[in-house]
Amino acid sequence: MTTRLEPDALLLVLGPRPGRDVGRWLGDGLRAAVVDGRLEAGTVLPSGRDAAAALGVSRGTVMAAVDVLVGEGLLVSRPRSGVVVASLPAPDRTARAVTRAAPGGAAAPRGVSVGTPDPALFPRAAWARAVRDGVRGLADAELGYPDPQGLPALREALAVHLRRARGARVTASDVVVVSGVAQGLALLARLLATGRVAPSPGTRGGPAPGEPVRVAVEDPSSRGALDLLHDAGLRTAGVPVDADGLRADLLPDDARAALVTPAHQFPLGVVLAPARRRALLAWAAAGDRLVLEDDYDAELRYDRRPVASVQALDPERVVLLGSVSKLLSPALRLGWVVAPPRVVGPLVEAKRRADLGTSVPEQAALAALLGSGAYQRHLRRARLVYLRRRRALLDALATALPGVRVGGVAAGLHLVVPVPGAAAEAAAVAGLRAAGVPAEPLGGTSSSLAGHGVVVGTARVREGDVPGVVQVLRTACLTPGEELVR
Ligand SMILES: Cc1ncc(COP(=O)(O)O)c(C=O)c1O
C-alpha cells in the first residue's frame, strides 16, 4: 500500500520553521528524516505546491531542496506518483537513528514501542543514589554469579510492593527476577511448549504427542508477545476482546494456557470485567490450565486505584508478570514473574540456563529504590505528568474530531484512535512516526479486527506537540481511505 505524507505532517517532520535559511532547514530536515527512517522508503511526499503552502515557503525553495536530495539518492522523482522516499541500506538508517530530536526531545524512529515512557522523566538522581546504596549493601558473596531466582533483597521488596500495589498474594519465594516481561514470557512459553508446566503432551488433559501446545491470546494483542510464544514453538488461538475485555466464554478447550492483559488490555485499553475474570479462572480450573497475566502498565492508572491483579484470586493457576519498563525505563531490562511453586522451580532452572541470572547491581538498585520510597514518589509524579498529557491530547481530539470515540480507561502510555480505513491507518501511522510519535496500525495487532485505528504512544506527546499530532490524525480521519491510494 502507498503511504502519502500529508502536507501538514511535513511541519512535524521538520520542526519549527526558522526566521531565515529556510532552504537549509527544509533540506537538512528532510535528509535527516529519510536517513533515520522516520520517513519510510516508498512514502510519497506532498506536491511542491501543497508543501510550499503548508510550510509557508515558495515552491521554488521546496523544489530546490528536493532536487538536492534526489541528486543524493535519498528521494526519487517518479513521473506519475511524484517524489518518493528512496530505499536505503538498513545500516545507514539504524546507525543514525537517534540523531534527530522529536516530541519530548527524543527521537522515535520506526519500531519504538508505543508503550515507551518519556525518557526525560527517568529519575536519574534517585536511580544513581539507589545504585550507590544498593551496591554498598551487597555482601561479597553476592558478587559472584547471581541467584538465578533473583537477589533475595529484591524479591522481598517486590513481594511487599506487589502485595500493596497489585493486591497480589505473594512472598519472596514466589518471585523470579527476569529481564523484563519479554524474558518471563519467553521462558514460560518454552516450559509450556515442552510440557514442563501444565499437563504435558500425551498425559491426561495434555495435547496428543507431537501436537504443538496451544495458548489462547487476546485478539488484538501485542505483536511482540505473540512472536515470543511462536518462537517457543507454541501455537496461538485468538479470542476476541470487547468493552468488558476478553470474551472468556470463547476460550478454546484445547488451549493449555491463556495470555491476558486484564488491568489494561493491550492495545484496546479496556479492563477485564469481574464476571469475565471469574469465567477465565473457571476455564483455567476446569482444564488445569495456566493464566499468564501480563501486568505491563497496571500501575499507571490515572482515574482511580488500579484494579487488583487476577493473580490475587487464584495464585495456584495465575502467573503474574510485570516490569519497570513502563514506569522507569525499558533500558533497565528488569522485571518479575510471580508464580506457584510447581512453576517457580522449572522457571528458575530455565532462567539459569538462559543467562545465569540478572545483573546483581541493577537488582540491588531496584531493591533500594523500592525500599527508600523513591519508586513510589516517582510513580506519583509520572502519573500526574502522563495524566496531564493524555488529557490535553484527548481534549484536543474531542474538539478536532467530535465524532471519534477513543475507547479504553484512563491508564497507560498509549491510546487507540479509530480511523475510517486501511489507507487512513497507514497515513496516520506514517505521519505520526515521521513526527517522532510512536504509532502502530491497529490492524497489525489483530488477525480478525474489522475496524481500523492507530495505536498512539502518548508518553512523549507534550502539550506543545498536541496540535501537530491532532492535525495528523484529523487529516487521516477526514480523508476517505480509498482516496489516499492512487
Ligand atoms: C503488552 C506488553 N507486554 C509486554 C511488553 C514487554 O515489556 P518488557 O519491557 O517488560 O519486556 C510490552 C512492551 O512494550 C508490552 O507492550
Ligand as a Chemical Component Dictionary entry (heavy atoms), coordinates in Angstrom:
data_LIG
# 
_chem_comp.id                   LIG 
_chem_comp.type                 NON-POLYMER 
_chem_comp.pdbx_formal_charge   0 
_chem_comp.three_letter_code    LIG 
# 
loop_
_chem_comp_atom.comp_id 
_chem_comp_atom.atom_id 
_chem_comp_atom.alt_atom_id 
_chem_comp_atom.type_symbol 
_chem_comp_atom.charge 
_chem_comp_atom.model_Cartn_x 
_chem_comp_atom.model_Cartn_y 
_chem_comp_atom.model_Cartn_z 
_chem_comp_atom.pdbx_ordinal 
LIG C1 C1 C 0 1.671 -5.587 26.335 1  
LIG C2 C2 C 0 3.139 -5.689 26.558 2  
LIG N1 N1 N 0 3.616 -6.739 27.234 3  
LIG C3 C3 C 0 4.934 -6.894 27.436 4  
LIG C4 C4 C 0 5.859 -5.998 26.969 5  
LIG C5 C5 C 0 7.329 -6.250 27.209 6  
LIG O1 O1 O 0 7.793 -5.491 28.236 7  
LIG P1 P1 P 0 9.216 -5.660 28.919 8  
LIG O2 O2 O 0 9.985 -4.427 28.559 9  
LIG O3 O3 O 0 8.924 -5.733 30.365 10 
LIG O4 O4 O 0 9.878 -6.875 28.396 11 
LIG C6 C6 C 0 5.418 -4.881 26.287 12 
LIG C7 C7 C 0 6.397 -3.907 25.787 13 
LIG O5 O5 O 0 6.097 -2.926 25.147 14 
LIG C8 C8 C 0 4.024 -4.719 26.077 15 
LIG O6 O6 O 0 3.538 -3.659 25.417 16 
# 
loop_
_chem_comp_bond.comp_id 
_chem_comp_bond.atom_id_1 
_chem_comp_bond.atom_id_2 
_chem_comp_bond.value_order 
_chem_comp_bond.pdbx_ordinal 
LIG C1 C2 SING 1  
LIG C2 N1 SING 2  
LIG C2 C8 DOUB 3  
LIG N1 C3 DOUB 4  
LIG C3 C4 SING 5  
LIG C4 C5 SING 6  
LIG C4 C6 DOUB 7  
LIG C5 O1 SING 8  
LIG O1 P1 SING 9  
LIG P1 O2 DOUB 10 
LIG P1 O3 SING 11 
LIG P1 O4 SING 12 
LIG C6 C7 SING 13 
LIG C6 C8 SING 14 
LIG C7 O5 DOUB 15 
LIG C8 O6 SING 16 
# 
